[in-house]
Amino acid sequence: MKIPLSANNNDKATTGVAARNQALENSIRAAKKGDWEARHHIERNLMPLLKKLAEKRSDNTATFNRMIEAGKSGIAIAIRKVPANIPGDRFQIFALPFIEEAMDKSGRKSIWQRLFGS
């Protein structure tokens, strides 16, 4: 049984999941306005997703780190394009294609890398 943090049971932001979603929604709104702290908060919340996707696309530590950085840039693109009415718990689903696209672009080798290696 969950005990609410306040005496007001009508407050939906008292449970852990609801409070986290509300904080994520607030961070998304602030990041759209240019708040770097809020953007960093979103990146930290989505770090398990970034790690999982980077592990699938990398074979060494350098590639893994490059994929994580590309995923963060994908999050930044998703923040700019997110509609105003999307709830916080759905942002991860909305951002997934942007993150994957950024990681895939980062994983492609340029013509010089294909010709001369590394």
Chimera marker file (.cmm) of the C-alpha trace (Angstrom):
<marker_set name="trace">
<marker id="1" x="0.000" y="0.000" z="0.000" r="1" g="1" b="0" radius="0.5"/>
<marker id="2" x="1.354" y="3.381" z="-0.979" r="1" g="1" b="0" radius="0.5"/>
<marker id="3" x="1.018" y="6.188" z="1.501" r="1" g="1" b="0" radius="0.5"/>
<marker id="4" x="0.675" y="9.615" z="-0.099" r="1" g="1" b="0" radius="0.5"/>
<marker id="5" x="3.203" y="12.272" z="0.807" r="1" g="1" b="0" radius="0.5"/>
<marker id="6" x="0.521" y="14.858" z="1.493" r="1" g="1" b="0" radius="0.5"/>
<marker id="7" x="-2.883" y="14.730" z="3.131" r="1" g="1" b="0" radius="0.5"/>
<marker id="8" x="-4.500" y="15.763" z="-0.147" r="1" g="1" b="0" radius="0.5"/>
<marker id="9" x="-5.228" y="12.500" z="-2.016" r="1" g="1" b="0" radius="0.5"/>
<marker id="10" x="-6.316" y="14.382" z="-5.138" r="1" g="1" b="0" radius="0.5"/>
<marker id="11" x="-2.738" y="15.475" z="-5.847" r="1" g="1" b="0" radius="0.5"/>
<marker id="12" x="-1.501" y="13.101" z="-8.566" r="1" g="1" b="0" radius="0.5"/>
<marker id="13" x="2.117" y="14.280" z="-8.307" r="1" g="1" b="0" radius="0.5"/>
<marker id="14" x="2.557" y="12.697" z="-4.878" r="1" g="1" b="0" radius="0.5"/>
<marker id="15" x="3.466" y="9.200" z="-6.089" r="1" g="1" b="0" radius="0.5"/>
<marker id="16" x="6.973" y="8.478" z="-7.303" r="1" g="1" b="0" radius="0.5"/>
<marker id="17" x="6.119" y="7.758" z="-10.938" r="1" g="1" b="0" radius="0.5"/>
<marker id="18" x="3.731" y="10.685" z="-11.259" r="1" g="1" b="0" radius="0.5"/>
<marker id="19" x="6.227" y="13.051" z="-9.646" r="1" g="1" b="0" radius="0.5"/>
<marker id="20" x="8.968" y="11.843" z="-11.982" r="1" g="1" b="0" radius="0.5"/>
<marker id="21" x="6.726" y="12.335" z="-15.019" r="1" g="1" b="0" radius="0.5"/>
<marker id="22" x="5.741" y="15.818" z="-13.855" r="1" g="1" b="0" radius="0.5"/>
<marker id="23" x="9.418" y="16.715" z="-13.314" r="1" g="1" b="0" radius="0.5"/>
<marker id="24" x="10.245" y="15.421" z="-16.799" r="1" g="1" b="0" radius="0.5"/>
<marker id="25" x="7.423" y="17.487" z="-18.329" r="1" g="1" b="0" radius="0.5"/>
<marker id="26" x="8.727" y="20.579" z="-16.520" r="1" g="1" b="0" radius="0.5"/>
<marker id="27" x="12.255" y="19.835" z="-17.718" r="1" g="1" b="0" radius="0.5"/>
<marker id="28" x="11.062" y="19.438" z="-21.318" r="1" g="1" b="0" radius="0.5"/>
<marker id="29" x="9.298" y="22.807" z="-21.185" r="1" g="1" b="0" radius="0.5"/>
<marker id="30" x="12.368" y="24.470" z="-19.660" r="1" g="1" b="0" radius="0.5"/>
<marker id="31" x="14.751" y="22.817" z="-22.145" r="1" g="1" b="0" radius="0.5"/>
<marker id="32" x="12.641" y="24.058" z="-25.051" r="1" g="1" b="0" radius="0.5"/>
<marker id="33" x="13.246" y="27.563" z="-23.699" r="1" g="1" b="0" radius="0.5"/>
<marker id="34" x="17.008" y="26.953" z="-23.595" r="1" g="1" b="0" radius="0.5"/>
<marker id="35" x="17.664" y="25.788" z="-20.027" r="1" g="1" b="0" radius="0.5"/>
<marker id="36" x="20.830" y="23.630" z="-20.064" r="1" g="1" b="0" radius="0.5"/>
<marker id="37" x="20.211" y="22.224" z="-16.590" r="1" g="1" b="0" radius="0.5"/>
<marker id="38" x="16.832" y="20.904" z="-17.721" r="1" g="1" b="0" radius="0.5"/>
<marker id="39" x="18.379" y="19.366" z="-20.847" r="1" g="1" b="0" radius="0.5"/>
<marker id="40" x="20.998" y="17.649" z="-18.679" r="1" g="1" b="0" radius="0.5"/>
<marker id="41" x="18.204" y="16.354" z="-16.418" r="1" g="1" b="0" radius="0.5"/>
<marker id="42" x="16.439" y="14.813" z="-19.434" r="1" g="1" b="0" radius="0.5"/>
<marker id="43" x="19.681" y="13.233" z="-20.649" r="1" g="1" b="0" radius="0.5"/>
<marker id="44" x="20.247" y="11.670" z="-17.208" r="1" g="1" b="0" radius="0.5"/>
<marker id="45" x="16.691" y="10.298" z="-17.185" r="1" g="1" b="0" radius="0.5"/>
<marker id="46" x="17.159" y="8.706" z="-20.604" r="1" g="1" b="0" radius="0.5"/>
<marker id="47" x="20.699" y="7.409" z="-19.948" r="1" g="1" b="0" radius="0.5"/>
<marker id="48" x="19.605" y="3.749" z="-19.496" r="1" g="1" b="0" radius="0.5"/>
<marker id="49" x="17.991" y="3.883" z="-22.942" r="1" g="1" b="0" radius="0.5"/>
<marker id="50" x="21.101" y="5.498" z="-24.442" r="1" g="1" b="0" radius="0.5"/>
<marker id="51" x="23.347" y="2.846" z="-22.909" r="1" g="1" b="0" radius="0.5"/>
<marker id="52" x="21.209" y="-0.002" z="-24.190" r="1" g="1" b="0" radius="0.5"/>
<marker id="53" x="21.112" y="1.391" z="-27.726" r="1" g="1" b="0" radius="0.5"/>
<marker id="54" x="24.849" y="2.181" z="-27.693" r="1" g="1" b="0" radius="0.5"/>
<marker id="55" x="25.723" y="-1.347" z="-26.539" r="1" g="1" b="0" radius="0.5"/>
<marker id="56" x="23.878" y="-2.777" z="-29.533" r="1" g="1" b="0" radius="0.5"/>
<marker id="57" x="25.721" y="-0.515" z="-31.965" r="1" g="1" b="0" radius="0.5"/>
<marker id="58" x="29.276" y="-0.588" z="-30.601" r="1" g="1" b="0" radius="0.5"/>
<marker id="59" x="32.104" y="-3.064" z="-30.405" r="1" g="1" b="0" radius="0.5"/>
<marker id="60" x="34.603" y="-1.067" z="-28.338" r="1" g="1" b="0" radius="0.5"/>
<marker id="61" x="34.684" y="1.683" z="-25.737" r="1" g="1" b="0" radius="0.5"/>
<marker id="62" x="35.452" y="4.503" z="-28.155" r="1" g="1" b="0" radius="0.5"/>
<marker id="63" x="32.492" y="3.623" z="-30.348" r="1" g="1" b="0" radius="0.5"/>
<marker id="64" x="30.281" y="3.249" z="-27.269" r="1" g="1" b="0" radius="0.5"/>
<marker id="65" x="31.184" y="6.748" z="-26.070" r="1" g="1" b="0" radius="0.5"/>
<marker id="66" x="30.636" y="8.192" z="-29.539" r="1" g="1" b="0" radius="0.5"/>
<marker id="67" x="27.204" y="6.564" z="-29.671" r="1" g="1" b="0" radius="0.5"/>
<marker id="68" x="26.270" y="7.993" z="-26.253" r="1" g="1" b="0" radius="0.5"/>
<marker id="69" x="27.240" y="11.499" z="-27.407" r="1" g="1" b="0" radius="0.5"/>
<marker id="70" x="25.286" y="11.034" z="-30.638" r="1" g="1" b="0" radius="0.5"/>
<marker id="71" x="22.298" y="9.880" z="-28.591" r="1" g="1" b="0" radius="0.5"/>
<marker id="72" x="22.487" y="13.051" z="-26.519" r="1" g="1" b="0" radius="0.5"/>
<marker id="73" x="22.373" y="15.126" z="-29.695" r="1" g="1" b="0" radius="0.5"/>
<marker id="74" x="19.341" y="13.078" z="-30.758" r="1" g="1" b="0" radius="0.5"/>
<marker id="75" x="17.691" y="13.985" z="-27.460" r="1" g="1" b="0" radius="0.5"/>
<marker id="76" x="18.391" y="17.658" z="-28.178" r="1" g="1" b="0" radius="0.5"/>
<marker id="77" x="16.682" y="17.329" z="-31.572" r="1" g="1" b="0" radius="0.5"/>
<marker id="78" x="13.706" y="15.595" z="-29.950" r="1" g="1" b="0" radius="0.5"/>
<marker id="79" x="13.427" y="18.374" z="-27.361" r="1" g="1" b="0" radius="0.5"/>
<marker id="80" x="13.225" y="20.974" z="-30.131" r="1" g="1" b="0" radius="0.5"/>
<marker id="81" x="10.556" y="19.018" z="-32.049" r="1" g="1" b="0" radius="0.5"/>
<marker id="82" x="8.389" y="17.694" z="-29.215" r="1" g="1" b="0" radius="0.5"/>
<marker id="83" x="4.768" y="18.891" z="-29.293" r="1" g="1" b="0" radius="0.5"/>
<marker id="84" x="3.531" y="20.811" z="-26.274" r="1" g="1" b="0" radius="0.5"/>
<marker id="85" x="0.811" y="18.324" z="-25.327" r="1" g="1" b="0" radius="0.5"/>
<marker id="86" x="2.957" y="15.174" z="-24.993" r="1" g="1" b="0" radius="0.5"/>
<marker id="87" x="3.074" y="13.717" z="-21.448" r="1" g="1" b="0" radius="0.5"/>
<marker id="88" x="6.412" y="13.130" z="-19.724" r="1" g="1" b="0" radius="0.5"/>
<marker id="89" x="6.132" y="9.344" z="-19.737" r="1" g="1" b="0" radius="0.5"/>
<marker id="90" x="5.702" y="9.337" z="-23.542" r="1" g="1" b="0" radius="0.5"/>
<marker id="91" x="8.715" y="11.515" z="-24.293" r="1" g="1" b="0" radius="0.5"/>
<marker id="92" x="11.045" y="8.512" z="-24.361" r="1" g="1" b="0" radius="0.5"/>
<marker id="93" x="8.924" y="6.903" z="-27.070" r="1" g="1" b="0" radius="0.5"/>
<marker id="94" x="8.790" y="10.178" z="-28.997" r="1" g="1" b="0" radius="0.5"/>
<marker id="95" x="12.575" y="10.681" z="-28.748" r="1" g="1" b="0" radius="0.5"/>
<marker id="96" x="13.551" y="7.119" z="-29.731" r="1" g="1" b="0" radius="0.5"/>
<marker id="97" x="13.592" y="7.642" z="-33.541" r="1" g="1" b="0" radius="0.5"/>
<marker id="98" x="15.658" y="10.823" z="-33.176" r="1" g="1" b="0" radius="0.5"/>
<marker id="99" x="18.158" y="9.072" z="-30.898" r="1" g="1" b="0" radius="0.5"/>
<marker id="100" x="18.467" y="6.054" z="-33.194" r="1" g="1" b="0" radius="0.5"/>
<marker id="101" x="18.892" y="8.236" z="-36.274" r="1" g="1" b="0" radius="0.5"/>
<marker id="102" x="21.651" y="10.260" z="-34.611" r="1" g="1" b="0" radius="0.5"/>
<marker id="103" x="23.435" y="7.086" z="-33.496" r="1" g="1" b="0" radius="0.5"/>
<marker id="104" x="23.160" y="5.531" z="-36.940" r="1" g="1" b="0" radius="0.5"/>
<marker id="105" x="24.574" y="8.662" z="-38.568" r="1" g="1" b="0" radius="0.5"/>
<marker id="106" x="27.441" y="8.647" z="-36.076" r="1" g="1" b="0" radius="0.5"/>
<marker id="107" x="28.152" y="4.979" z="-36.773" r="1" g="1" b="0" radius="0.5"/>
<marker id="108" x="28.534" y="5.429" z="-40.518" r="1" g="1" b="0" radius="0.5"/>
<marker id="109" x="32.062" y="5.555" z="-41.775" r="1" g="1" b="0" radius="0.5"/>
<marker id="110" x="33.075" y="8.417" z="-43.980" r="1" g="1" b="0" radius="0.5"/>
<marker id="111" x="34.675" y="7.881" z="-47.368" r="1" g="1" b="0" radius="0.5"/>
<marker id="112" x="38.106" y="8.593" z="-45.869" r="1" g="1" b="0" radius="0.5"/>
<marker id="113" x="37.625" y="6.018" z="-43.120" r="1" g="1" b="0" radius="0.5"/>
<marker id="114" x="36.560" y="3.422" z="-45.649" r="1" g="1" b="0" radius="0.5"/>
<marker id="115" x="39.532" y="4.149" z="-47.918" r="1" g="1" b="0" radius="0.5"/>
<marker id="116" x="42.276" y="4.480" z="-45.327" r="1" g="1" b="0" radius="0.5"/>
<marker id="117" x="40.938" y="2.474" z="-42.374" r="1" g="1" b="0" radius="0.5"/>
<marker id="118" x="40.308" y="3.351" z="-38.725" r="1" g="1" b="0" radius="0.5"/>
<link id1="1" id2="2" r="1" g="1" b="0" radius="0.2"/>
<link id1="2" id2="3" r="1" g="1" b="0" radius="0.2"/>
<link id1="3" id2="4" r="1" g="1" b="0" radius="0.2"/>
<link id1="4" id2="5" r="1" g="1" b="0" radius="0.2"/>
<link id1="5" id2="6" r="1" g="1" b="0" radius="0.2"/>
<link id1="6" id2="7" r="1" g="1" b="0" radius="0.2"/>
<link id1="7" id2="8" r="1" g="1" b="0" radius="0.2"/>
<link id1="8" id2="9" r="1" g="1" b="0" radius="0.2"/>
<link id1="9" id2="10" r="1" g="1" b="0" radius="0.2"/>
<link id1="10" id2="11" r="1" g="1" b="0" radius="0.2"/>
<link id1="11" id2="12" r="1" g="1" b="0" radius="0.2"/>
<link id1="12" id2="13" r="1" g="1" b="0" radius="0.2"/>
<link id1="13" id2="14" r="1" g="1" b="0" radius="0.2"/>
<link id1="14" id2="15" r="1" g="1" b="0" radius="0.2"/>
<link id1="15" id2="16" r="1" g="1" b="0" radius="0.2"/>
<link id1="16" id2="17" r="1" g="1" b="0" radius="0.2"/>
<link id1="17" id2="18" r="1" g="1" b="0" radius="0.2"/>
<link id1="18" id2="19" r="1" g="1" b="0" radius="0.2"/>
<link id1="19" id2="20" r="1" g="1" b="0" radius="0.2"/>
<link id1="20" id2="21" r="1" g="1" b="0" radius="0.2"/>
<link id1="21" id2="22" r="1" g="1" b="0" radius="0.2"/>
<link id1="22" id2="23" r="1" g="1" b="0" radius="0.2"/>
<link id1="23" id2="24" r="1" g="1" b="0" radius="0.2"/>
<link id1="24" id2="25" r="1" g="1" b="0" radius="0.2"/>
<link id1="25" id2="26" r="1" g="1" b="0" radius="0.2"/>
<link id1="26" id2="27" r="1" g="1" b="0" radius="0.2"/>
<link id1="27" id2="28" r="1" g="1" b="0" radius="0.2"/>
<link id1="28" id2="29" r="1" g="1" b="0" radius="0.2"/>
<link id1="29" id2="30" r="1" g="1" b="0" radius="0.2"/>
<link id1="30" id2="31" r="1" g="1" b="0" radius="0.2"/>
<link id1="31" id2="32" r="1" g="1" b="0" radius="0.2"/>
<link id1="32" id2="33" r="1" g="1" b="0" radius="0.2"/>
<link id1="33" id2="34" r="1" g="1" b="0" radius="0.2"/>
<link id1="34" id2="35" r="1" g="1" b="0" radius="0.2"/>
<link id1="35" id2="36" r="1" g="1" b="0" radius="0.2"/>
<link id1="36" id2="37" r="1" g="1" b="0" radius="0.2"/>
<link id1="37" id2="38" r="1" g="1" b="0" radius="0.2"/>
<link id1="38" id2="39" r="1" g="1" b="0" radius="0.2"/>
<link id1="39" id2="40" r="1" g="1" b="0" radius="0.2"/>
<link id1="40" id2="41" r="1" g="1" b="0" radius="0.2"/>
<link id1="41" id2="42" r="1" g="1" b="0" radius="0.2"/>
<link id1="42" id2="43" r="1" g="1" b="0" radius="0.2"/>
<link id1="43" id2="44" r="1" g="1" b="0" radius="0.2"/>
<link id1="44" id2="45" r="1" g="1" b="0" radius="0.2"/>
<link id1="45" id2="46" r="1" g="1" b="0" radius="0.2"/>
<link id1="46" id2="47" r="1" g="1" b="0" radius="0.2"/>
<link id1="47" id2="48" r="1" g="1" b="0" radius="0.2"/>
<link id1="48" id2="49" r="1" g="1" b="0" radius="0.2"/>
<link id1="49" id2="50" r="1" g="1" b="0" radius="0.2"/>
<link id1="50" id2="51" r="1" g="1" b="0" radius="0.2"/>
<link id1="51" id2="52" r="1" g="1" b="0" radius="0.2"/>
<link id1="52" id2="53" r="1" g="1" b="0" radius="0.2"/>
<link id1="53" id2="54" r="1" g="1" b="0" radius="0.2"/>
<link id1="54" id2="55" r="1" g="1" b="0" radius="0.2"/>
<link id1="55" id2="56" r="1" g="1" b="0" radius="0.2"/>
<link id1="56" id2="57" r="1" g="1" b="0" radius="0.2"/>
<link id1="57" id2="58" r="1" g="1" b="0" radius="0.2"/>
<link id1="58" id2="59" r="1" g="1" b="0" radius="0.2"/>
<link id1="59" id2="60" r="1" g="1" b="0" radius="0.2"/>
<link id1="60" id2="61" r="1" g="1" b="0" radius="0.2"/>
<link id1="61" id2="62" r="1" g="1" b="0" radius="0.2"/>
<link id1="62" id2="63" r="1" g="1" b="0" radius="0.2"/>
<link id1="63" id2="64" r="1" g="1" b="0" radius="0.2"/>
<link id1="64" id2="65" r="1" g="1" b="0" radius="0.2"/>
<link id1="65" id2="66" r="1" g="1" b="0" radius="0.2"/>
<link id1="66" id2="67" r="1" g="1" b="0" radius="0.2"/>
<link id1="67" id2="68" r="1" g="1" b="0" radius="0.2"/>
<link id1="68" id2="69" r="1" g="1" b="0" radius="0.2"/>
<link id1="69" id2="70" r="1" g="1" b="0" radius="0.2"/>
<link id1="70" id2="71" r="1" g="1" b="0" radius="0.2"/>
<link id1="71" id2="72" r="1" g="1" b="0" radius="0.2"/>
<link id1="72" id2="73" r="1" g="1" b="0" radius="0.2"/>
<link id1="73" id2="74" r="1" g="1" b="0" radius="0.2"/>
<link id1="74" id2="75" r="1" g="1" b="0" radius="0.2"/>
<link id1="75" id2="76" r="1" g="1" b="0" radius="0.2"/>
<link id1="76" id2="77" r="1" g="1" b="0" radius="0.2"/>
<link id1="77" id2="78" r="1" g="1" b="0" radius="0.2"/>
<link id1="78" id2="79" r="1" g="1" b="0" radius="0.2"/>
<link id1="79" id2="80" r="1" g="1" b="0" radius="0.2"/>
<link id1="80" id2="81" r="1" g="1" b="0" radius="0.2"/>
<link id1="81" id2="82" r="1" g="1" b="0" radius="0.2"/>
<link id1="82" id2="83" r="1" g="1" b="0" radius="0.2"/>
<link id1="83" id2="84" r="1" g="1" b="0" radius="0.2"/>
<link id1="84" id2="85" r="1" g="1" b="0" radius="0.2"/>
<link id1="85" id2="86" r="1" g="1" b="0" radius="0.2"/>
<link id1="86" id2="87" r="1" g="1" b="0" radius="0.2"/>
<link id1="87" id2="88" r="1" g="1" b="0" radius="0.2"/>
<link id1="88" id2="89" r="1" g="1" b="0" radius="0.2"/>
<link id1="89" id2="90" r="1" g="1" b="0" radius="0.2"/>
<link id1="90" id2="91" r="1" g="1" b="0" radius="0.2"/>
<link id1="91" id2="92" r="1" g="1" b="0" radius="0.2"/>
<link id1="92" id2="93" r="1" g="1" b="0" radius="0.2"/>
<link id1="93" id2="94" r="1" g="1" b="0" radius="0.2"/>
<link id1="94" id2="95" r="1" g="1" b="0" radius="0.2"/>
<link id1="95" id2="96" r="1" g="1" b="0" radius="0.2"/>
<link id1="96" id2="97" r="1" g="1" b="0" radius="0.2"/>
<link id1="97" id2="98" r="1" g="1" b="0" radius="0.2"/>
<link id1="98" id2="99" r="1" g="1" b="0" radius="0.2"/>
<link id1="99" id2="100" r="1" g="1" b="0" radius="0.2"/>
<link id1="100" id2="101" r="1" g="1" b="0" radius="0.2"/>
<link id1="101" id2="102" r="1" g="1" b="0" radius="0.2"/>
<link id1="102" id2="103" r="1" g="1" b="0" radius="0.2"/>
<link id1="103" id2="104" r="1" g="1" b="0" radius="0.2"/>
<link id1="104" id2="105" r="1" g="1" b="0" radius="0.2"/>
<link id1="105" id2="106" r="1" g="1" b="0" radius="0.2"/>
<link id1="106" id2="107" r="1" g="1" b="0" radius="0.2"/>
<link id1="107" id2="108" r="1" g="1" b="0" radius="0.2"/>
<link id1="108" id2="109" r="1" g="1" b="0" radius="0.2"/>
<link id1="109" id2="110" r="1" g="1" b="0" radius="0.2"/>
<link id1="110" id2="111" r="1" g="1" b="0" radius="0.2"/>
<link id1="111" id2="112" r="1" g="1" b="0" radius="0.2"/>
<link id1="112" id2="113" r="1" g="1" b="0" radius="0.2"/>
<link id1="113" id2="114" r="1" g="1" b="0" radius="0.2"/>
<link id1="114" id2="115" r="1" g="1" b="0" radius="0.2"/>
<link id1="115" id2="116" r="1" g="1" b="0" radius="0.2"/>
<link id1="116" id2="117" r="1" g="1" b="0" radius="0.2"/>
<link id1="117" id2="118" r="1" g="1" b="0" radius="0.2"/>
</marker_set>
